[in-house]
Amino acid sequence: MTSTVADLLPALGLRVVAGPVELRGLGDLDAEEVTSGAFTDNPASLAVSRKVGYRLDGQTRLRRRQGELAVNQQLVLRPDDLVRGEQPVTVEGLPAFRRAIGLDAASPKETS
């Protein structure tokens, strides 16, 4: 059976959203939650976020373009709600990145 690009887009969309959240937010960076948002007239974006585990967290009106206000659905994702993908996600260079953003102290060897 041959897959088309259209067949692969939903899975790719989920991976594009879930991978960075899993690594940067809720996994390796010790975040308590990750926030996001999408305009309410973008149901595809909201659907992908729901599949990853985001929950509704209020609405705000934002200026989308000059003279145009639109309703933005705020979303929140907490560790227990994250729907992890079947493929494990790995990252390289995490210790240096954590130190660079102040999550971990640099070793004395690195500061000299």
N, C-alpha and C positions, 0 to 999 in steps of 0.2 A: 504494500500500500504506500503510495507516494503522498507526502505532506506538502501542502502549499504554504507560502508565506502567511496567508490569511489563517491557516490552521495553527501556525506556530505563534502568532501574535499574542493570544491570551496568555499562554504559558510564559512567553518572553516578558510580557508586561508584568506579570507577577514576580518574576525573578529580578527584573530591574528594580522593582519597589522593595521586595523582601530582602535581597542580598545586602544592600547598603544599610538598611535598618538593622538587620541581624548583626552585622559587623560593627558599624560605627556607633549605633545607638544603644541597643539593648544587650549586645554581646560584649564586645571587647572594650567598650568605653564606659561601662558601669552606669549608664543612664537609667533613671527611674521611669522615664517615659519619653516618647518621641511624639512631637506634634507635627501636624500637616494640615492641609486644607485644599479644597477644590471648589470652584464655582458650582452652584447648584444646577446650572444648565450644562454641566459636563458629567453626565451619568456614567460614562465609561471610566473616568478617573475615579469617581467615588466607588464604583463596583470593584475595581482592582484593589483599592485601599481596604474595602470591607473584607475581601478574600484574604488579605494579609493579616487581618485582625484588628484594624483600626476601628474605633468606636466613635460615635457622634459626640461632639463636645461643644455645642453651641454654634451660633451663626453670627457673622458680622457683615456689614455692608462695606465694600471696598471700591475704590475707584479703579475700574478695569481699564478704561481709556478716558481721555479728556472728555468731561461732560457726561460720563456714563458710570453710574453706580451699579454694582451687582452684588448679590448675596453669595457670600463665601461660607461654605460649610466647614467648620473647624473639626479636626479629627485628633484623636489621641490614641497612642498605642503603648500598652504596658507589657512588661516581659511575659506575664502569664497569658496574654492574649495573642502573642505573636504566633502565626502559623508558619512554621519552618518548612522549607522546601525539602524535597527528597534527596537532593544532592548536597553534601556538606559544603560549607563555605569556608575557605581558608584565606588568610591574609599574611603577607610578608612585611617586615619592617614595623610591626606594631609596637614593640618596646620603645623604639626611638620616637615614634609618633606620639605615644602617650606622654613621654618626657617633654617633647616639644610643646605640647598644649597644657602642660602643668599637671597632669594626672599622677605622674610618678616623679620622684626626685631623681636627678642625675647622679650617677655614681661618682665618687671622688676622682676616678681616673678620667671621666669624661669632662669634668669641669676644669681640669688643669691644662 
